[in-house]
Amino acid sequence: MTLQTRIHAARRPPVVLIAGGAGFIGSHLCDALLQRGNMVICLDNLSTGTIDNVRPLLNHPNFRFVEHDVRDPVEIDDDIDSIYSLACPASPRHYQTDPVGTMKTCVLGTINMLELARRKGARVLQASTSEVYGDPEIHPQPESYLGNVNPIGPRACYDEGKRAAETLMFDYHRMYRTEIKVARIFNTYGPRMLENDGRVVSNFIVQALRGEPITIYGAGTQTRSFCFVDDLVRGLQLLMESPASVTGPCNLGNPHEVTIEAIAREVLTYTESASSLRFEALPKDDPKRRKPMIETAAQTLGWRPRVELKDGLQATIAYFALRIAGDAPTLVPDIAPRRTGRAARSQLRIADPAR
C-alpha cells in the first residue's frame, strides 16, 4: 500500500521525507521543518525511535507518519523534493545488538533512499558520522582525513556501514547525477535522547538523577566534542539547502573538546547529585580523541554551533528529570521485531493518533 497525501501540486509546500524521523535527531528535524511550513513525511520502523517523539505532530495537517523499515523498498505516490536519510541505530549498545541488521540498514537503507530520490528527482542528505574516522591518528579531524577504522571489530558494522553509505552516495552522484549531501555528525546531545542508549551524556545524567554511580569507561581522559541538537538540526538544514555543487562530506559538530571525566563532573554539578564516579574497562576500538574541524561548514554554510555546553546540559538534564519523575518512562527495546518480505513492504501506514 502506498502513502497518498493528496496535495495540490500547484500550491503545495516543499515535501520533505525524513527516514528515521521518530528518532532523537529526526524528530527535532521534523519540528523545525514543520515550523518552516514544509510538508513532512516521517518514515521510521520504531526500532530505536519512538512514536512519543512525534506524537504532538500526528494531527498536524502537514505531517504524515509512515511505519516502515528502510531496508525494504519504499514507494510513495506524492512528489518529494528532498530526503533526509537518518535511519540507523546510532549508539553502540543498539547497533551492536544486531550488527548484520545495522550493516543492512546502512547499505540497503541508503540504496533505497537513493533509488527513491532518483525516481522523484529529489535531493538526498545522508546522515553520516564522525565514526568514519575511527580512532583517529589526526587531530582534530578534517573531512580530508581517510580514517583509522578496524574493519573487523565490534564497531565495524556501524563505522564501515556508514563509510559504505558515503560511497553509495557519491557513486549515485557520479553515475546518475543524483543531488547529494553528506553530513558527518559528531557527538550530539539534547532532549529526546533515550535513557537506555548507552551514550555518554544520557548515561551520566540518568545515573546522576537516580543517585547511581557514574560509569566512566577507561581513565576518563578520552575526549569528545558535544553539539546540542538544535545546532545540529540547523546545520543539516543549511547543508540540504546549499547549492547543488556543495556535496560534502561536511563535518557538523562542536569543536569545543572536553574529557569524559570533565563531562561527568559537570553533570554532577548541575544535577547536585552525590553520585560517585566508577571507572570500568574501555571498550574495544573506542576512540581516544574526537574533535571536528568545522571550517567547511563555517565557510560554505555560514554555520557554527551557538549553544554553550553548560546551557545544553542544563536543558537536557531538565528533560530527563521530567522523564524520570514520570510514572512509567518509555524505554525503547534493544531491537524492535523485524518484519520481512512482502508483508513488510505492504505495511506502510499512517500512524493512528490514538496509538
Stockholm file with secondary structure:
# STOCKHOLM 1.0

chainA/1-355         MTLQTRIHAARRPPVVLIAGGAGFIGSHLCDALLQRGNMVICLDNLSTGTIDNVRPLLNHPNFRFVEHDVRDPVEIDDDIDSIYSLACPASPRHYQTDPVGTMKTCVLGTINMLELARRKGARVLQASTSEVYGDPEIHPQPESYLGNVNPIGPRACYDEGKRAAETLMFDYHRMYRTEIKVARIFNTYGPRMLENDGRVVSNFIVQALRGEPITIYGAGTQTRSFCFVDDLVRGLQLLMESPASVTGPCNLGNPHEVTIEAIAREVLTYTESASSLRFEALPKDDPKRRKPMIETAAQTLGWRPRVELKDGLQATIAYFALRIAGDAPTLVPDIAPRRTGRAARSQLRIADPAR
#=GR chainA/1-355 SS CCBCCCCCTTTCCCEEEEETTTSHHHHHHHHHHHHTTCEEEEEECCSSSCGGGTGGGTTCTTEEEEECCTTSCCCBCSCCSEEEECCSCCSHHHHTTSHHHHHHHHHHHHHHHHHHHHHHTCEEEEEEEGGGGBSCSSSSBCTTCCCBCCTTSTTHHHHHHHHHHHHHHHHHHHHHCCCEEEEEECCEECTTCCTTSCCHHHHHHHHHHTTCCEEEETTSCCEEECEEHHHHHHHHHHHHTSCTTCCCCEEESCCCEEEHHHHHHHHHHHHTCCCCEEEECCCTTCCSCCCBCCHHIIIIICCCCCSCHHHHHHHHHHHHHHHHHSSSCCCCCSSCCCCCHHHHHTCCCBCCTTC
#=GC SS_cons         CCBCCCCCTTTCCCEEEEETTTSHHHHHHHHHHHHTTCEEEEEECCSSSCGGGTGGGTTCTTEEEEECCTTSCCCBCSCCSEEEECCSCCSHHHHTTSHHHHHHHHHHHHHHHHHHHHHHTCEEEEEEEGGGGBSCSSSSBCTTCCCBCCTTSTTHHHHHHHHHHHHHHHHHHHHHCCCEEEEEECCEECTTCCTTSCCHHHHHHHHHHTTCCEEEETTSCCEEECEEHHHHHHHHHHHHTSCTTCCCCEEESCCCEEEHHHHHHHHHHHHTCCCCEEEECCCTTCCSCCCBCCHHIIIIICCCCCSCHHHHHHHHHHHHHHHHHSSSCCCCCSSCCCCCHHHHHTCCCBCCTTC
//
